[in-house]
Amino acid sequence: MNLPRDQVLDIFRETKALLEGHFQLTSGLHSSQYFQCARVLQYPKFLHLFAGEIARHFEYADVEAVISPAIGGIVVGTEVGRMLGARTLFSERKDGKMELRRGFELHSGERVLVVEDVVTTGGSVFEVVEITKQANARLAGVGYIVDRSNGKIKFDSKHFSVLQMDVIAYRPEECPLCGEGIPVVKPGSRGNFS
C-alpha cells in the first residue's frame, strides 16, 4: 500500500522540508520549490516510514546491496538496506565524477538496489547505475523518496518513488524568477544553504 500523496506532502510541510523560493537544483535547473529531504529524514519515524515504502516495494527482489549517491541518498539508502538485510554503501564525487571510494566495491552478479532521496533529472542515479553496470552487478531497481519529474524520468529497471510531483524547473536563461531579480539559493549538499 502506497502512502497517500497528501500525507507525504503534509509531512514535508510539517518538517519544513518543502521549501518555497528561488532555488538552483543540483542539476543546475532553477525552481520555485525545493525538497530538503535531510530535514524530514532527521526524524526517525519519517525515515522509517519512507524507507519502509521503498523496502516493501523491493522486498522480493533479492537485493544483496544498496548503493546511494552521496550525500542526500546515504541516510535513506542505509535504512532501506537495513530493512532488506542488505549491505549498504555509497558513491561520491571526486573531480566531478561519481565513483566508489573508501574501499567500497560491488561484486559481479550481485543484485544491487540504487536508493536516492530526490530525483529531478536523474543525473546522479544514472551515474550510480553506470557504476553498477561497470562492476557487472545486476541492477535490482531504483528507489527514491521524491520524483520531481512526476514519472518522466525512466531508468533501465524497475523503479519506485514514494511521491511523484511535477515541480516546474527552468534552465537558468529561461527562469522567470531570475528575470524578476529574485536571488537564487543553492540548497543541498553541493550548495550554500544550511
N, C-alpha and C positions, 0 to 999 in steps of 0.2 A: 504494500500500500504506500503510495507516494504522499508526502506531506502536502496539504493544500497550499497553493501559491500565496494566498493572503496571509496564512500563518507564517510562512517563511519571511515574507516582506515585513510583517509586524515584528518579528524577532530582530531583523536587521535594523528597523527603525528604533526599537526599544533599546538596543545596544549602541545606537549611533554609528552603526556600521554602513548605513546607506547615506552617503554624503551628497549634498546638492551644492553646485557652484560651477566653477570652470576648471577642468582638470585635464592634464596631459597623461594619457594612459601609457603603460609600458610599451604598447605597440607604436607609440608616437602620435596616435589619434587624439583628438580632443573630445570631451563630452561634458554635459552638464550634470551627470551623475557618476558617482564612484562607489564601488563596493569595497570597503576596507574590511576584508574578512578577518584580519587579525583582531579587530575589535569585538567581533562576535565569538571568535574561537577562544578568546581568553576565558570564557565561561565554560567549564567542563560539561555542563548539561547540554549546551548547544553544540559543542564539539562532538559529544557523544551522539546527539540527535542526527546531525548532518552526516557524520562519518558512518553512522548506522544505516542511513538510507543508501549510501554508496556501497557499503559492505553487503547489505542484503541483496542488492542488485547483482553482485558478482559472487555470491556465496557458493554457487555451483560451478564456477569457472576454474576450479583447481588452481587458484593463484598461489604461487610459491614465493613471489617477491613483489613488493610495492615500491615504485620509484616515483619521486616527486621532484619537480624543478624548485630549486631554492629561490626565494626564501618562502614565498607565500604558501606553497603546497606542502611544506615539511610537516607542519603540525597535523593537518588533516590526513596526510598520507601515512604518518606514523600511527594514528588512531585506527585508520582503516586496516592497516597491516596487522595491528594488534587484534582487531576483531576477527580478521580472517586467519589468524595464526601464521602470518607470512613474515618473512624477513623484510625489513624496510631500509631504504637507502635514498639518497637524493643526489641530484646533479646540480652543478653550479657553474656560473660563468667564469671563464678565465680568458682574458683578452677578447671579450665579446662573444666567445663561443661556449656553448653549453657542453659540459663534459663531466665524466665521473672523476672524482678526486678522493682524497683521504683513504685510499686503499679499497674503495668500493669497486665491485665488479659484478657484472651479470654473467650467468653461465649459459653456454649453448644449450638450447632446448628448454630452458627454464621458462615457466609461464609467468608473465610479468603484467601487472596492472599499473598503469600510469594514473596518478592522482594529482589534481591541481585544485586551487581554491577558486579562481575566476578565469574564464576563457572569454576573450574578445575576438581576437583573430586566430587564436590557437598557436601562435608562433612558438612559445616555449614548449608546449606539448608536442608539437610536430618535431622539435629538436630532440626531445626525450624519446619519442617514438623512433627516431633515426638511431639514437644510441642503442636502443633495444635491438633494432634490426642488425646493426653493425656487430653486436655481440652474438648474433644468431639465436637470440632468445625468442620466445613465442609471445606475441602480444595478446594478452587475455582480454584487454579492453582499456578504456579510458573513462575515469570517473571524476567529476568535479562538482563543486557546490553551485556556482553561478555560471550560467551560459548567457553572456551578454549578447550573443548573436541570435538568440531565440531559435536555435536549431539550424542555423545556416552553415555553421562550421561542421564539416564531416571529417571523421578520422577513418582510417582504413581498418576499423574494427568496431566491435560493439562499444557503444559509449552511452553514458548516463549522466544527467545533471539533476541536482535537487531542485533548482529553479531555472526556468528559461524566461528570459526577459529581453525584449527588443529595446535596447538602450541605444539611442542615436549617438553615433560618433562621427566626427568630421576630420578630414585632412586639415592640417593647420592652416593652409592657404585658403580653405573654404569655410573656416569656422566663424559663425556669426557672433560668437562670444568674443573672439579676438577683434572682430570688426567693431564691436561695441566698446572696445578698450578695457574689457574686464580682465584683470590679471589672471594668469594661468598658474595653477598649483600642480606640482608633480608629486602626488602621494605614492605610497608604496615603498617597496624595498630598494628601488633604484632612484628614488626621488628626494625631495627636500621637505617632505611633510612628516610631522611627528605627532 
